[in-house]
C-alpha cells in the first residue's frame, strides 16, 4: 500500500462520522480539534492567571481573598469562551445544543441536584464573597483557614494541618462563623476562680497586669475584669480582652492562662479547688451488749 493510500485511509477513518449532534456529524477529527481548543484555552487561562498575579495584582494593595476571586472568575470566563469557540469550530449550533441540554437536564436533574446546588453556591461564594481565601471559618465542627474555592467545593485547612473538602452548598445553607469577615477584632473571655480569702482588689490588679503585659492584647478596647459570679468555693472572675488576629486566639488564650498562673504565684493568690465540709451531728449513744 502506497503512502498516499495510507494517508487517504487515515483521513477516511478520522473523518468518518461517529454520531451527530443537532444535525452536525461528529468524527474523530472534530473531537480531537474540540479537545485541543479547550486544552489551549485552559493552559492560556492558567498562564494569564499567573501573569496577572505576579505582574499586575501584586502592584495593588488587594487582600489575598479578593485577588483569588478576580483571578478565579477571569479563569472561568476564559475557559467558557474556549468552550464556545470549540463548539463553533466543529460546527455545532449552540442554540440547538442549549435546547438539547435543557431536555437532558430535566431527565437527570434529580441525579445532578447536589452538583447543581454546589455549582450555584460556588458562584455565590465567588461573587458575594461571604468567605474568601485566608479567612478563618467554622463550619459545623470544622474550624480552619480557607485555602481554595472552586465551583464545586471549598478546601479548608484545619488547625491540625488537615485539608477538608467542604461542598459549597454548606456555606450557603448552613450557619458559618467567619472569624475574619469585616472587622478582624475578636473578644476573648477567660474565666478563673480565686479563693474567698483573696484580696479582690489585688486579684483585679494582677489580671489587668497580665492583659497589659501581653503584646497581642489590644489597648482599645481596654481589657476588663469582672466578678462573674459567686461559686461554691471561689469568686469566679472573668478577664475580657480583645485581639486583632482571629487565627491567634488559641495561642493568646494559652499565653494569658500561663501568665495568670505565674502572676498569682507572685502575689500569693490562691486558685481553689472544689471542696466539701462534712458536719457530724451529735446523737444519742446506743448501748452495746457484750454477749460474753
Order of alpha helices (4+ residues) and beta strands (2+ residues): alpha-beta-beta-alpha-alpha-alpha-alpha-beta-beta-beta-beta-alpha-beta-beta-alpha-beta-beta-alpha
